[in-house]
Amino acid sequence: MYEAIETYLQGPRDSIADIGCHNGFFLRLASELGFQRFVAVDYFPLPADRSFLADLAGVEFLKANFNQDNFLEALADESLDVVVSTEVFEHIYHHPLGYLRECWRVLRRGGLLLMTTPNPATFVNAGRLALGKEISWGSMKFAETPKFGPDGMPVAVWDIHFREYTQEILGGIVATLDDAEVLEKGFLANGPSSTESPLKRLAISLVSGVSGLRNWRPLCATQYMIIKRR
């Protein structure tokens, strides 16, 4: 995402919003690219001692429930140069296209929407499904959790994947946005993690070291799109 901004963003680099910013690590990185206004959007703020935004100038925290209509109503039309949505789209259950249109509304002409979401079309998911295991995050939680509160409004939920999309379907959804141009799309493999078994870390390292495999759909947990608003 950092490289995409450097490569594709034309015009001013003044304002950037991260939808689902969590600890704000990406906005902190974006400060190296010349941005001055950082809109951190989340429903679950972190305390200052766990946030990368505590001492960053120009930060605005916007508490928002992404499953509610017009969740970015505090932001003006076409007021941002970049909107980032990483690993959020799969958590939207009320109106996923409405969520995306709201992100699009606040993006200026020539601005970039940087988007990632899980890739469900993998060898790992095929194997898990064949073994009768769940392939999406939070299946039991999905069954247990009411989606609307007593007031009839959507509740904020972060630990359930309500829907994971193939790239073909995701591309069709993005194509409904007015004046959208997909500049780049592809797949990304996770790197090895210290929490995984040594054998799995070795397998991931070997795949990552082979040119072409690290971005091959069946082996990649994440898909991404770099979208320009013409």
QUIFENGI-V510583 format. One line per field, one symbol per residue. psi: psi as a letter, one per 40 degrees, with the letter a starting at -180 (. if undefined). A space follows every 10 residues. Layout:
psi: ???
//
This chain:
psi: ddddddddhi aigdihhhhf ebeedddddd deeeidhhhh hidgiiidee ieedfhiehh hhhiheeiif efdehihfei dhhhghfdde ehddgddddd dddddehihe ihhhhiiihe gidddddddd eeiieihfdd ddddhieiad eeiiihhefh hdhhhidddd ddddeehhfh hhdiiaihii iiieeiiddd ddddddddeh hddeehdeeh eiiihhhih.
//
